[in-house]
Amino acid sequence: MKGGLFDFHHPFFDPLWVRVLTVCVCMGWGLYEFATGAVFWAVIFCGVAIVAGYSFFIAREK
């Protein structure tokens, strides 16, 4: 998703552990928001986690 709101090709995201941690933190926070009843924020954070996971691991260019 180059040129979008988030730059998933930034050199900061080159290490695998940074990409995994980013997806896990976003998904974890989204699940926490679901558990506390804040559905709007849960959908936002889970959506970001899904888009980041897709961009980092499926559509990532070497």
Backbone hydrogen bonds, N-H to C=O, Kabsch-Sander energy under -0.5 kcal/mol:
donor,donor_aa,acceptor,acceptor_aa,energy
4,G,1,M,-1.4
8,F,6,F,-1.0
10,H,7,D,-1.3
13,F,10,H,-2.0
14,D,11,P,-1.7
18,V,15,P,-0.5
19,R,15,P,-1.5
20,V,16,L,-2.6
21,L,17,W,-2.4
22,T,18,V,-2.2
23,V,19,R,-2.0
24,C,20,V,-2.6
25,V,21,L,-2.7
26,C,22,T,-2.1
27,M,23,V,-2.5
28,G,24,C,-2.8
29,W,25,V,-2.6
30,G,26,C,-2.1
31,L,27,M,-2.4
32,Y,28,G,-2.1
33,E,29,W,-2.3
34,F,30,G,-2.0
35,A,31,L,-2.2
36,T,32,Y,-1.7
37,G,33,E,-0.6
37,G,34,F,-1.0
38,A,33,E,-2.1
39,V,37,G,-1.5
42,A,38,A,-2.0
43,V,39,V,-2.5
44,I,40,F,-1.9
45,F,41,W,-2.7
46,C,42,A,-2.6
47,G,43,V,-2.2
48,V,44,I,-2.3
49,A,45,F,-2.2
50,I,46,C,-2.3
51,V,47,G,-2.6
52,A,48,V,-2.8
53,G,49,A,-2.6
54,Y,50,I,-2.3
55,S,51,V,-2.7
56,F,52,A,-3.0
57,F,53,G,-2.3
58,I,53,G,-0.6
58,I,54,Y,-1.6
59,A,54,Y,-2.7
